[in-house]
């Protein structure tokens, strides 16, 4: 896999997962009201800023850990 492919894959994964989780958590905490979209978009931005770097950095670390344990 190329670095470009891994970066795009991590970007798309982070966008989708952070949007879904942040929406569910915003809905649970705020309820269905007029402020929901604003609360969700703010939460999504924060969640994406956390999830994108993690989705780039963690897979190689986890894969290396599993390889060292013989779990390829």
PDB file of N, CA, C, O and CB in Angstrom:
ATOM      1  N   UNK A   1       0.832  -1.183   0.000  1.00  0.00           N
ATOM      2  CA  UNK A   1       0.000   0.000   0.000  1.00  0.00           C
ATOM      3  C   UNK A   1       0.878   1.248   0.000  1.00  0.00           C
ATOM      4  O   UNK A   1       1.870   1.323   0.725  1.00  0.00           O
ATOM      5  CB  UNK A   1      -0.947  -0.003   1.211  1.00  0.00           C
ATOM      6  N   UNK A   2       0.508   2.207  -0.807  1.00  0.00           N
ATOM      7  CA  UNK A   2       1.279   3.441  -0.856  1.00  0.00           C
ATOM      8  C   UNK A   2       0.911   4.346   0.321  1.00  0.00           C
ATOM      9  O   UNK A   2      -0.134   4.178   0.951  1.00  0.00           O
ATOM     10  CB  UNK A   2       1.043   4.172  -2.191  1.00  0.00           C
ATOM     11  N   UNK A   3       1.786   5.301   0.601  1.00  0.00           N
ATOM     12  CA  UNK A   3       1.520   6.247   1.684  1.00  0.00           C
ATOM     13  C   UNK A   3       0.308   7.106   1.354  1.00  0.00           C
ATOM     14  O   UNK A   3      -0.478   7.446   2.238  1.00  0.00           O
ATOM     15  CB  UNK A   3       2.748   7.136   1.943  1.00  0.00           C
ATOM     16  N   UNK A   4       0.158   7.456   0.077  1.00  0.00           N
ATOM     17  CA  UNK A   4      -0.986   8.269  -0.336  1.00  0.00           C
ATOM     18  C   UNK A   4      -2.290   7.516  -0.089  1.00  0.00           C
ATOM     19  O   UNK A   4      -3.259   8.096   0.402  1.00  0.00           O
ATOM     20  CB  UNK A   4      -0.868   8.660  -1.824  1.00  0.00           C
ATOM     21  N   UNK A   5      -2.320   6.228  -0.425  1.00  0.00           N
ATOM     22  CA  UNK A   5      -3.508   5.401  -0.201  1.00  0.00           C
ATOM     23  C   UNK A   5      -3.840   5.315   1.281  1.00  0.00           C
ATOM     24  O   UNK A   5      -5.000   5.454   1.670  1.00  0.00           O
ATOM     25  CB  UNK A   5      -3.300   3.995  -0.774  1.00  0.00           C
ATOM     26  N   UNK A   6      -2.823   5.086   2.109  1.00  0.00           N
ATOM     27  CA  UNK A   6      -3.042   4.987   3.563  1.00  0.00           C
ATOM     28  C   UNK A   6      -3.541   6.302   4.143  1.00  0.00           C
ATOM     29  O   UNK A   6      -4.405   6.306   5.020  1.00  0.00           O
ATOM     30  CB  UNK A   6      -1.748   4.569   4.270  1.00  0.00           C
ATOM     31  N   UNK A   7      -3.002   7.423   3.660  1.00  0.00           N
ATOM     32  CA  UNK A   7      -3.428   8.729   4.145  1.00  0.00           C
ATOM     33  C   UNK A   7      -4.877   9.024   3.771  1.00  0.00           C
ATOM     34  O   UNK A   7      -5.654   9.497   4.601  1.00  0.00           O
ATOM     35  CB  UNK A   7      -2.517   9.814   3.593  1.00  0.00           C
ATOM     36  N   UNK A   8      -5.240   8.742   2.515  1.00  0.00           N
ATOM     37  CA  UNK A   8      -6.622   8.964   2.069  1.00  0.00           C
ATOM     38  C   UNK A   8      -7.581   8.040   2.800  1.00  0.00           C
ATOM     39  O   UNK A   8      -8.676   8.450   3.185  1.00  0.00           O
ATOM     40  CB  UNK A   8      -6.743   8.753   0.553  1.00  0.00           C
ATOM     41  N   UNK A   9      -7.175   6.804   2.990  1.00  0.00           N
ATOM     42  CA  UNK A   9      -7.996   5.843   3.723  1.00  0.00           C
ATOM     43  C   UNK A   9      -8.207   6.298   5.163  1.00  0.00           C
ATOM     44  O   UNK A   9      -9.325   6.227   5.674  1.00  0.00           O
ATOM     45  CB  UNK A   9      -7.348   4.452   3.696  1.00  0.00           C
ATOM     46  N   UNK A  10      -7.154   6.762   5.822  1.00  0.00           N
ATOM     47  CA  UNK A  10      -7.263   7.260   7.194  1.00  0.00           C
ATOM     48  C   UNK A  10      -8.158   8.493   7.251  1.00  0.00           C
ATOM     49  O   UNK A  10      -8.940   8.644   8.190  1.00  0.00           O
ATOM     50  CB  UNK A  10      -5.872   7.588   7.761  1.00  0.00           C
ATOM     51  N   UNK A  11      -8.054   9.370   6.265  1.00  0.00           N
ATOM     52  CA  UNK A  11      -8.875  10.576   6.216  1.00  0.00           C
ATOM     53  C   UNK A  11     -10.352  10.231   6.100  1.00  0.00           C
ATOM     54  O   UNK A  11     -11.176  10.757   6.848  1.00  0.00           O
ATOM     55  CB  UNK A  11      -8.452  11.462   5.048  1.00  0.00           C
ATOM     56  N   UNK A  12     -10.686   9.360   5.175  1.00  0.00           N
ATOM     57  CA  UNK A  12     -12.088   8.977   4.967  1.00  0.00           C
ATOM     58  C   UNK A  12     -12.634   8.245   6.194  1.00  0.00           C
ATOM     59  O   UNK A  12     -13.752   8.512   6.636  1.00  0.00           O
ATOM     60  CB  UNK A  12     -12.225   8.087   3.710  1.00  0.00           C
ATOM     61  N   UNK A  13     -11.850   7.333   6.733  1.00  0.00           N
ATOM     62  CA  UNK A  13     -12.271   6.605   7.926  1.00  0.00           C
ATOM     63  C   UNK A  13     -12.519   7.554   9.095  1.00  0.00           C
ATOM     64  O   UNK A  13     -13.535   7.443   9.780  1.00  0.00           O
ATOM     65  CB  UNK A  13     -11.221   5.564   8.310  1.00  0.00           C
ATOM     66  N   UNK A  14     -11.597   8.481   9.323  1.00  0.00           N
ATOM     67  CA  UNK A  14     -11.738   9.436  10.426  1.00  0.00           C
ATOM     68  C   UNK A  14     -12.958  10.327  10.225  1.00  0.00           C
ATOM     69  O   UNK A  14     -13.676  10.611  11.184  1.00  0.00           O
ATOM     70  CB  UNK A  14     -10.475  10.297  10.556  1.00  0.00           C
ATOM     71  N   UNK A  15     -13.204  10.774   8.992  1.00  0.00           N
ATOM     72  CA  UNK A  15     -14.376  11.613   8.723  1.00  0.00           C
ATOM     73  C   UNK A  15     -15.675  10.880   9.042  1.00  0.00           C
ATOM     74  O   UNK A  15     -16.561  11.424   9.702  1.00  0.00           O
ATOM     75  CB  UNK A  15     -14.381  12.064   7.261  1.00  0.00           C
ATOM     76  N   UNK A  16     -15.778   9.648   8.570  1.00  0.00           N
ATOM     77  CA  UNK A  16     -17.017   8.894   8.750  1.00  0.00           C
ATOM     78  C   UNK A  16     -17.239   8.529  10.217  1.00  0.00           C
ATOM     79  O   UNK A  16     -18.313   8.776  10.767  1.00  0.00           O
ATOM     80  CB  UNK A  16     -16.995   7.626   7.893  1.00  0.00           C
ATOM     81  N   UNK A  17     -16.235   7.948  10.841  1.00  0.00           N
ATOM     82  CA  UNK A  17     -16.402   7.502  12.222  1.00  0.00           C
ATOM     83  C   UNK A  17     -16.609   8.682  13.170  1.00  0.00           C
ATOM     84  O   UNK A  17     -17.466   8.622  14.052  1.00  0.00           O
ATOM     85  CB  UNK A  17     -15.187   6.685  12.663  1.00  0.00           C
ATOM     86  N   UNK A  18     -15.833   9.754  12.996  1.00  0.00           N
ATOM     87  CA  UNK A  18     -15.992  10.904  13.887  1.00  0.00           C
ATOM     88  C   UNK A  18     -17.345  11.578  13.700  1.00  0.00           C
ATOM     89  O   UNK A  18     -17.923  12.082  14.662  1.00  0.00           O
ATOM     90  CB  UNK A  18     -14.874  11.914  13.651  1.00  0.00           C
ATOM     91  N   UNK A  19     -17.857  11.591  12.468  1.00  0.00           N
ATOM     92  CA  UNK A  19     -19.170  12.220  12.248  1.00  0.00           C
ATOM     93  C   UNK A  19     -20.282  11.412  12.914  1.00  0.00           C
ATOM     94  O   UNK A  19     -21.174  11.982  13.541  1.00  0.00           O
ATOM     95  CB  UNK A  19     -19.455  12.363  10.738  1.00  0.00           C
ATOM     96  N   UNK A  20     -20.231  10.115  12.780  1.00  0.00           N
ATOM     97  CA  UNK A  20     -21.283   9.267  13.353  1.00  0.00           C
ATOM     98  C   UNK A  20     -21.251   9.298  14.883  1.00  0.00           C
ATOM     99  O   UNK A  20     -22.280   9.499  15.527  1.00  0.00           O
ATOM    100  CB  UNK A  20     -21.132   7.818  12.854  1.00  0.00           C
ATOM    101  N   UNK A  21     -20.074   9.101  15.451  1.00  0.00           N
ATOM    102  CA  UNK A  21     -19.974   9.070  16.907  1.00  0.00           C
ATOM    103  C   UNK A  21     -20.306  10.429  17.509  1.00  0.00           C
ATOM    104  O   UNK A  21     -21.014  10.503  18.513  1.00  0.00           O
ATOM    105  CB  UNK A  21     -18.573   8.635  17.335  1.00  0.00           C
ATOM    106  N   UNK A  22     -19.801  11.509  16.905  1.00  0.00           N
ATOM    107  CA  UNK A  22     -20.088  12.832  17.459  1.00  0.00           C
ATOM    108  C   UNK A  22     -21.567  13.177  17.338  1.00  0.00           C
ATOM    109  O   UNK A  22     -22.113  13.846  18.215  1.00  0.00           O
ATOM    110  CB  UNK A  22     -19.247  13.894  16.756  1.00  0.00           C
ATOM    111  N   UNK A  23     -22.227  12.732  16.266  1.00  0.00           N
ATOM    112  CA  UNK A  23     -23.661  12.990  16.133  1.00  0.00           C
ATOM    113  C   UNK A  23     -24.445  12.244  17.211  1.00  0.00           C
ATOM    114  O   UNK A  23     -25.328  12.816  17.850  1.00  0.00           O
ATOM    115  CB  UNK A  23     -24.156  12.579  14.732  1.00  0.00           C
ATOM    116  N   UNK A  24     -24.128  10.992  17.406  1.00  0.00           N
ATOM    117  CA  UNK A  24     -24.837  10.197  18.421  1.00  0.00           C
ATOM    118  C   UNK A  24     -24.620  10.784  19.809  1.00  0.00           C
ATOM    119  O   UNK A  24     -25.568  10.910  20.584  1.00  0.00           O
ATOM    120  CB  UNK A  24     -24.368   8.726  18.390  1.00  0.00           C
ATOM    121  N   UNK A  25     -23.385  11.144  20.127  1.00  0.00           N
ATOM    122  CA  UNK A  25     -23.113  11.717  21.452  1.00  0.00           C
ATOM    123  C   UNK A  25     -23.775  13.083  21.610  1.00  0.00           C
ATOM    124  O   UNK A  25     -24.285  13.393  22.687  1.00  0.00           O
ATOM    125  CB  UNK A  25     -21.599  11.841  21.681  1.00  0.00           C
ATOM    126  N   UNK A  26     -23.779  13.898  20.570  1.00  0.00           N
ATOM    127  CA  UNK A  26     -24.451  15.205  20.637  1.00  0.00           C
ATOM    128  C   UNK A  26     -25.943  15.025  20.829  1.00  0.00           C
ATOM    129  O   UNK A  26     -26.559  15.743  21.617  1.00  0.00           O
ATOM    130  CB  UNK A  26     -24.179  16.027  19.365  1.00  0.00           C
ATOM    131  N   UNK A  27     -26.525  14.083  20.124  1.00  0.00           N
ATOM    132  CA  UNK A  27     -27.947  13.802  20.254  1.00  0.00           C
ATOM    133  C   UNK A  27     -28.278  13.309  21.662  1.00  0.00           C
ATOM    134  O   UNK A  27     -29.278  13.722  22.249  1.00  0.00           O
ATOM    135  CB  UNK A  27     -28.383  12.765  19.212  1.00  0.00           C
ATOM    136  N   UNK A  28     -27.444  12.434  22.197  1.00  0.00           N
ATOM    137  CA  UNK A  28     -27.684  11.915  23.540  1.00  0.00           C
ATOM    138  C   UNK A  28     -27.560  13.010  24.597  1.00  0.00           C
ATOM    139  O   UNK A  28     -28.335  13.037  25.553  1.00  0.00           O
ATOM    140  CB  UNK A  28     -26.711  10.782  23.847  1.00  0.00           C
ATOM    141  N   UNK A  29     -26.599  13.906  24.436  1.00  0.00           N
ATOM    142  CA  UNK A  29     -26.362  14.940  25.441  1.00  0.00           C
ATOM    143  C   UNK A  29     -27.265  16.157  25.293  1.00  0.00           C
ATOM    144  O   UNK A  29     -27.649  16.761  26.295  1.00  0.00           O
ATOM    145  CB  UNK A  29     -24.938  15.378  25.378  1.00  0.00           C
ATOM    146  N   UNK A  30     -27.615  16.532  24.053  1.00  0.00           N
ATOM    147  CA  UNK A  30     -28.417  17.743  23.832  1.00  0.00           C
ATOM    148  C   UNK A  30     -29.880  17.441  23.568  1.00  0.00           C
ATOM    149  O   UNK A  30     -30.746  18.279  23.818  1.00  0.00           O
ATOM    150  CB  UNK A  30     -27.857  18.529  22.677  1.00  0.00           C
ATOM    151  N   UNK A  31     -30.155  16.256  23.069  1.00  0.00           N
ATOM    152  CA  UNK A  31     -31.513  15.929  22.669  1.00  0.00           C
ATOM    153  C   UNK A  31     -31.814  16.521  21.305  1.00  0.00           C
ATOM    154  O   UNK A  31     -31.006  17.259  20.741  1.00  0.00           O
ATOM    155  CB  UNK A  31     -32.519  16.433  23.705  1.00  0.00           C
ATOM    156  N   UNK A  32     -32.972  16.195  20.789  1.00  0.00           N
ATOM    157  CA  UNK A  32     -33.384  16.689  19.483  1.00  0.00           C
ATOM    158  C   UNK A  32     -33.934  18.109  19.672  1.00  0.00           C
ATOM    159  O   UNK A  32     -35.087  18.292  20.063  1.00  0.00           O
ATOM    160  CB  UNK A  32     -34.455  15.739  18.820  1.00  0.00           C
ATOM    161  N   UNK A  33     -33.091  19.107  19.388  1.00  0.00           N
ATOM    162  CA  UNK A  33     -33.519  20.495  19.536  1.00  0.00           C
ATOM    163  C   UNK A  33     -32.884  21.345  18.444  1.00  0.00           C
ATOM    164  O   UNK A  33     -32.143  20.836  17.603  1.00  0.00           O
ATOM    165  CB  UNK A  33     -33.148  21.042  20.935  1.00  0.00           C
ATOM    166  N   UNK A  34     -33.176  22.636  18.460  1.00  0.00           N
ATOM    167  CA  UNK A  34     -32.702  23.547  17.415  1.00  0.00           C
ATOM    168  C   UNK A  34     -31.183  23.711  17.421  1.00  0.00           C
ATOM    169  O   UNK A  34     -30.592  24.015  16.385  1.00  0.00           O
ATOM    170  CB  UNK A  34     -33.358  24.901  17.578  1.00  0.00           C
ATOM    171  N   UNK A  35     -30.560  23.519  18.554  1.00  0.00           N
ATOM    172  CA  UNK A  35     -29.114  23.711  18.665  1.00  0.00           C
ATOM    173  C   UNK A  35     -28.313  22.463  18.275  1.00  0.00           C
ATOM    174  O   UNK A  35     -27.084  22.506  18.246  1.00  0.00           O
ATOM    175  CB  UNK A  35     -28.762  24.116  20.081  1.00  0.00           C
ATOM    176  N   UNK A  36     -28.988  21.369  17.980  1.00  0.00           N
ATOM    177  CA  UNK A  36     -28.305  20.094  17.733  1.00  0.00           C
ATOM    178  C   UNK A  36     -27.269  20.191  16.615  1.00  0.00           C
ATOM    179  O   UNK A  36     -26.142  19.726  16.781  1.00  0.00           O
ATOM    180  CB  UNK A  36     -29.321  19.021  17.389  1.00  0.00           C
ATOM    181  N   UNK A  37     -27.630  20.780  15.494  1.00  0.00           N
ATOM    182  CA  UNK A  37     -26.703  20.827  14.357  1.00  0.00           C
ATOM    183  C   UNK A  37     -25.437  21.609  14.718  1.00  0.00           C
ATOM    184  O   UNK A  37     -24.330  21.181  14.390  1.00  0.00           O
ATOM    185  CB  UNK A  37     -27.389  21.465  13.129  1.00  0.00           C
ATOM    186  N   UNK A  38     -25.594  22.744  15.387  1.00  0.00           N
ATOM    187  CA  UNK A  38     -24.431  23.525  15.797  1.00  0.00           C
ATOM    188  C   UNK A  38     -23.547  22.780  16.780  1.00  0.00           C
ATOM    189  O   UNK A  38     -22.322  22.784  16.658  1.00  0.00           O
ATOM    190  CB  UNK A  38     -24.872  24.826  16.406  1.00  0.00           C
ATOM    191  N   UNK A  39     -24.175  22.145  17.749  1.00  0.00           N
ATOM    192  CA  UNK A  39     -23.429  21.356  18.741  1.00  0.00           C
ATOM    193  C   UNK A  39     -22.711  20.207  18.046  1.00  0.00           C
ATOM    194  O   UNK A  39     -21.546  19.932  18.332  1.00  0.00           O
ATOM    195  CB  UNK A  39     -24.377  20.813  19.850  1.00  0.00           C
ATOM    196  N   UNK A  40     -23.408  19.538  17.134  1.00  0.00           N
ATOM    197  CA  UNK A  40     -22.808  18.406  16.421  1.00  0.00           C
ATOM    198  C   UNK A  40     -21.625  18.835  15.568  1.00  0.00           C
ATOM    199  O   UNK A  40     -20.582  18.181  15.593  1.00  0.00           O
ATOM    200  CB  UNK A  40     -23.847  17.726  15.547  1.00  0.00           C
ATOM    201  N   UNK A  41     -21.762  19.917  14.816  1.00  0.00           N
ATOM    202  CA  UNK A  41     -20.665  20.357  13.940  1.00  0.00           C
ATOM    203  C   UNK A  41     -19.425  20.744  14.752  1.00  0.00           C
ATOM    204  O   UNK A  41     -18.298  20.459  14.348  1.00  0.00           O
ATOM    205  CB  UNK A  41     -21.117  21.550  13.074  1.00  0.00           C
ATOM    206  N   UNK A  42     -19.638  21.385  15.882  1.00  0.00           N
ATOM    207  CA  UNK A  42     -18.500  21.723  16.745  1.00  0.00           C
ATOM    208  C   UNK A  42     -17.857  20.451  17.293  1.00  0.00           C
ATOM    209  O   UNK A  42     -16.633  20.316  17.301  1.00  0.00           O
ATOM    210  CB  UNK A  42     -18.948  22.643  17.909  1.00  0.00           C
ATOM    211  N   UNK A  43     -18.683  19.533  17.744  1.00  0.00           N
ATOM    212  CA  UNK A  43     -18.171  18.264  18.262  1.00  0.00           C
ATOM    213  C   UNK A  43     -17.463  17.467  17.174  1.00  0.00           C
ATOM    214  O   UNK A  43     -16.432  16.841  17.422  1.00  0.00           O
ATOM    215  CB  UNK A  43     -19.308  17.437  18.858  1.00  0.00           C
ATOM    216  N   UNK A  44     -18.019  17.493  15.979  1.00  0.00           N
ATOM    217  CA  UNK A  44     -17.418  16.764  14.862  1.00  0.00           C
ATOM    218  C   UNK A  44     -16.032  17.313  14.540  1.00  0.00           C
ATOM    219  O   UNK A  44     -15.097  16.547  14.304  1.00  0.00           O
ATOM    220  CB  UNK A  44     -18.321  16.843  13.618  1.00  0.00           C
ATOM    221  N   UNK A  45     -15.898  18.630  14.531  1.00  0.00           N
ATOM    222  CA  UNK A  45     -14.599  19.238  14.246  1.00  0.00           C
ATOM    223  C   UNK A  45     -13.558  18.789  15.270  1.00  0.00           C
ATOM    224  O   UNK A  45     -12.438  18.428  14.908  1.00  0.00           O
ATOM    225  CB  UNK A  45     -14.712  20.773  14.238  1.00  0.00           C
ATOM    226  N   UNK A  46     -13.925  18.814  16.528  1.00  0.00           N
ATOM    227  CA  UNK A  46     -13.000  18.395  17.584  1.00  0.00           C
ATOM    228  C   UNK A  46     -12.680  16.907  17.454  1.00  0.00           C
ATOM    229  O   UNK A  46     -11.522  16.503  17.558  1.00  0.00           O
ATOM    230  CB  UNK A  46     -13.595  18.694  18.977  1.00  0.00           C
ATOM    231  N   UNK A  47     -13.713  16.097  17.228  1.00  0.00           N
ATOM    232  CA  UNK A  47     -13.512  14.648  17.095  1.00  0.00           C
ATOM    233  C   UNK A  47     -12.625  14.321  15.902  1.00  0.00           C
ATOM    234  O   UNK A  47     -11.782  13.427  15.980  1.00  0.00           O
ATOM    235  CB  UNK A  47     -14.861  13.931  16.954  1.00  0.00           C
ATOM    236  N   UNK A  48     -12.809  15.036  14.803  1.00  0.00           N
ATOM    237  CA  UNK A  48     -11.978  14.776  13.628  1.00  0.00           C
ATOM    238  C   UNK A  48     -10.523  15.156  13.880  1.00  0.00           C
ATOM    239  O   UNK A  48      -9.610  14.446  13.457  1.00  0.00           O
ATOM    240  CB  UNK A  48     -12.515  15.542  12.419  1.00  0.00           C
ATOM    241  N   UNK A  49     -10.306  16.274  14.567  1.00  0.00           N
ATOM    242  CA  UNK A  49      -8.936  16.698  14.868  1.00  0.00           C
ATOM    243  C   UNK A  49      -8.207  15.692  15.758  1.00  0.00           C
ATOM    244  O   UNK A  49      -6.979  15.617  15.737  1.00  0.00           O
ATOM    245  CB  UNK A  49      -8.948  18.065  15.541  1.00  0.00           C
ATOM    246  N   UNK A  50      -8.952  14.930  16.528  1.00  0.00           N
ATOM    247  CA  UNK A  50      -8.352  13.876  17.352  1.00  0.00           C
ATOM    248  C   UNK A  50      -8.236  12.576  16.555  1.00  0.00           C
ATOM    249  O   UNK A  50      -7.199  11.914  16.599  1.00  0.00           O
ATOM    250  CB  UNK A  50      -9.188  13.645  18.636  1.00  0.00           C
ATOM    251  N   UNK A  51      -9.289  12.210  15.831  1.00  0.00           N
ATOM    252  CA  UNK A  51      -9.325  10.896  15.188  1.00  0.00           C
ATOM    253  C   UNK A  51      -8.425  10.783  13.960  1.00  0.00           C
ATOM    254  O   UNK A  51      -7.901   9.701  13.695  1.00  0.00           O
ATOM    255  CB  UNK A  51     -10.731  10.574  14.796  1.00  0.00           C
ATOM    256  N   UNK A  52      -8.228  11.859  13.204  1.00  0.00           N
ATOM    257  CA  UNK A  52      -7.399  11.745  11.999  1.00  0.00           C
ATOM    258  C   UNK A  52      -5.941  11.435  12.328  1.00  0.00           C
ATOM    259  O   UNK A  52      -5.387  10.492  11.764  1.00  0.00           O
ATOM    260  CB  UNK A  52      -7.476  13.032  11.190  1.00  0.00           C
ATOM    261  N   UNK A  53      -5.299  12.192  13.220  1.00  0.00           N
ATOM    262  CA  UNK A  53      -3.914  11.818  13.546  1.00  0.00           C
ATOM    263  C   UNK A  53      -3.808  10.408  14.145  1.00  0.00           C
ATOM    264  O   UNK A  53      -2.867   9.669  13.858  1.00  0.00           O
ATOM    265  CB  UNK A  53      -3.322  12.831  14.524  1.00  0.00           C
ATOM    266  N   UNK A  54      -4.793  10.051  14.981  1.00  0.00           N
ATOM    267  CA  UNK A  54      -4.755   8.706  15.565  1.00  0.00           C
ATOM    268  C   UNK A  54      -4.918   7.626  14.505  1.00  0.00           C
ATOM    269  O   UNK A  54      -4.274   6.579  14.582  1.00  0.00           O
ATOM    270  CB  UNK A  54      -5.844   8.558  16.622  1.00  0.00           C
ATOM    271  N   UNK A  55      -5.773   7.871  13.517  1.00  0.00           N
ATOM    272  CA  UNK A  55      -5.976   6.865  12.473  1.00  0.00           C
ATOM    273  C   UNK A  55      -4.775   6.769  11.545  1.00  0.00           C
ATOM    274  O   UNK A  55      -4.639   5.788  10.814  1.00  0.00           O
ATOM    275  CB  UNK A  55      -7.226   7.187  11.666  1.00  0.00           C
ATOM    276  N   UNK A  56      -3.905   7.766  11.563  1.00  0.00           N
ATOM    277  CA  UNK A  56      -2.654   7.704  10.797  1.00  0.00           C
ATOM    278  C   UNK A  56      -1.543   7.040  11.607  1.00  0.00           C
ATOM    279  O   UNK A  56      -0.730   6.295  11.060  1.00  0.00           O
ATOM    280  CB  UNK A  56      -2.219   9.115  10.367  1.00  0.00           C
ATOM    281  N   UNK A  57      -1.510   7.307  12.890  1.00  0.00           N
ATOM    282  CA  UNK A  57      -0.401   6.858  13.724  1.00  0.00           C
ATOM    283  C   UNK A  57      -0.587   5.473  14.336  1.00  0.00           C
ATOM    284  O   UNK A  57       0.384   4.727  14.463  1.00  0.00           O
ATOM    285  CB  UNK A  57      -0.183   7.839  14.810  1.00  0.00           C
ATOM    286  N   UNK A  58      -1.796   5.117  14.715  1.00  0.00           N
ATOM    287  CA  UNK A  58      -2.002   3.859  15.438  1.00  0.00           C
ATOM    288  C   UNK A  58      -1.884   2.583  14.607  1.00  0.00           C
ATOM    289  O   UNK A  58      -1.316   1.610  15.101  1.00  0.00           O
ATOM    290  CB  UNK A  58      -3.329   3.883  16.059  1.00  0.00           C
ATOM    291  N   UNK A  59      -2.389   2.532  13.368  1.00  0.00           N
ATOM    292  CA  UNK A  59      -2.284   1.256  12.641  1.00  0.00           C
ATOM    293  C   UNK A  59      -0.869   0.689  12.529  1.00  0.00           C
ATOM    294  O   UNK A  59      -0.688  -0.503  12.778  1.00  0.00           O
ATOM    295  CB  UNK A  59      -2.833   1.431  11.269  1.00  0.00           C
ATOM    296  N   UNK A  60       0.148   1.485  12.166  1.00  0.00           N
ATOM    297  CA  UNK A  60       1.493   0.892  12.120  1.00  0.00           C
ATOM    298  C   UNK A  60       1.979   0.413  13.486  1.00  0.00           C
ATOM    299  O   UNK A  60       2.673  -0.600  13.576  1.00  0.00           O
ATOM    300  CB  UNK A  60       2.479   1.897  11.562  1.00  0.00           C
ATOM    301  N   UNK A  61       1.623   1.128  14.537  1.00  0.00           N
ATOM    302  CA  UNK A  61       2.030   0.725  15.891  1.00  0.00           C
ATOM    303  C   UNK A  61       1.356  -0.593  16.263  1.00  0.00           C
ATOM    304  O   UNK A  61       2.009  -1.501  16.778  1.00  0.00           O
ATOM    305  CB  UNK A  61       1.674   1.829  16.930  1.00  0.00           C
ATOM    306  N   UNK A  62       0.078  -0.697  16.010  1.00  0.00           N
ATOM    307  CA  UNK A  62      -0.669  -1.919  16.332  1.00  0.00           C
ATOM    308  C   UNK A  62      -0.174  -3.087  15.482  1.00  0.00           C
ATOM    309  O   UNK A  62      -0.001  -4.193  15.994  1.00  0.00           O
ATOM    310  CB  UNK A  62      -2.185  -1.706  16.114  1.00  0.00           C
ATOM    311  N   UNK A  63       0.055  -2.852  14.200  1.00  0.00           N
ATOM    312  CA  UNK A  63       0.552  -3.916  13.320  1.00  0.00           C
ATOM    313  C   UNK A  63       1.924  -4.404  13.764  1.00  0.00           C
ATOM    314  O   UNK A  63       2.191  -5.606  13.754  1.00  0.00           O
ATOM    315  CB  UNK A  63       0.618  -3.423  11.872  1.00  0.00           C
ATOM    316  N   UNK A  64       2.794  -3.476  14.152  1.00  0.00           N
ATOM    317  CA  UNK A  64       4.119  -3.869  14.653  1.00  0.00           C
ATOM    318  C   UNK A  64       4.014  -4.677  15.929  1.00  0.00           C
ATOM    319  O   UNK A  64       4.728  -5.665  16.104  1.00  0.00           O
ATOM    320  CB  UNK A  64       4.985  -2.639  14.896  1.00  0.00           C
ATOM    321  N   UNK A  65       3.126  -4.264  16.820  1.00  0.00           N
ATOM    322  CA  UNK A  65       2.912  -4.986  18.068  1.00  0.00           C
ATOM    323  C   UNK A  65       2.430  -6.413  17.777  1.00  0.00           C
ATOM    324  O   UNK A  65       2.925  -7.372  18.368  1.00  0.00           O
ATOM    325  CB  UNK A  65       1.891  -4.239  18.958  1.00  0.00           C
ATOM    326  N   UNK A  66       1.468  -6.543  16.871  1.00  0.00           N
ATOM    327  CA  UNK A  66       0.926  -7.868  16.549  1.00  0.00           C
ATOM    328  C   UNK A  66       1.974  -8.747  15.864  1.00  0.00           C
ATOM    329  O   UNK A  66       2.039  -9.950  16.117  1.00  0.00           O
ATOM    330  CB  UNK A  66      -0.312  -7.733  15.651  1.00  0.00           C
ATOM    331  N   UNK A  67       2.786  -8.152  15.004  1.00  0.00           N
ATOM    332  CA  UNK A  67       3.842  -8.933  14.331  1.00  0.00           C
ATOM    333  C   UNK A  67       4.855  -9.447  15.330  1.00  0.00           C
ATOM    334  O   UNK A  67       5.296 -10.592  15.240  1.00  0.00           O
ATOM    335  CB  UNK A  67       4.549  -8.086  13.264  1.00  0.00           C
ATOM    336  N   UNK A  68       5.230  -8.601  16.289  1.00  0.00           N
ATOM    337  CA  UNK A  68       6.177  -9.039  17.320  1.00  0.00           C
ATOM    338  C   UNK A  68       5.633 -10.173  18.170  1.00  0.00           C
ATOM    339  O   UNK A  68       6.396 -10.973  18.712  1.00  0.00           O
ATOM    340  CB  UNK A  68       6.546  -7.878  18.210  1.00  0.00           C
ATOM    341  N   UNK A  69       4.315 -10.241  18.286  1.00  0.00           N
ATOM    342  CA  UNK A  69       3.676 -11.298  19.064  1.00  0.00           C
ATOM    343  C   UNK A  69       3.378 -12.529  18.209  1.00  0.00           C
ATOM    344  O   UNK A  69       2.835 -13.516  18.706  1.00  0.00           O
ATOM    345  CB  UNK A  69       2.390 -10.778  19.693  1.00  0.00           C
ATOM    346  N   UNK A  70       3.736 -12.472  16.916  1.00  0.00           N
ATOM    347  CA  UNK A  70       3.496 -13.604  16.027  1.00  0.00           C
ATOM    348  C   UNK A  70       2.051 -13.753  15.608  1.00  0.00           C
ATOM    349  O   UNK A  70       1.608 -14.863  15.314  1.00  0.00           O
ATOM    350  CB  UNK A  70       3.942 -14.858  16.682  1.00  0.00           C
ATOM    351  N   UNK A  71       1.305 -12.664  15.573  1.00  0.00           N
ATOM    352  CA  UNK A  71      -0.127 -12.723  15.241  1.00  0.00           C
ATOM    353  C   UNK A  71      -0.425 -12.137  13.863  1.00  0.00           C
ATOM    354  O   UNK A  71      -1.482 -11.537  13.667  1.00  0.00           O
ATOM    355  CB  UNK A  71      -0.940 -11.981  16.297  1.00  0.00           C
ATOM    356  N   UNK A  72       0.476 -12.299  12.922  1.00  0.00           N
ATOM    357  CA  UNK A  72       0.264 -11.762  11.580  1.00  0.00           C
ATOM    358  C   UNK A  72      -0.871 -12.461  10.896  1.00  0.00           C
ATOM    359  O   UNK A  72      -1.196 -12.139   9.753  1.00  0.00           O
ATOM    360  CB  UNK A  72       1.517 -11.881  10.746  1.00  0.00           C
TER     361      UNK A  72
END
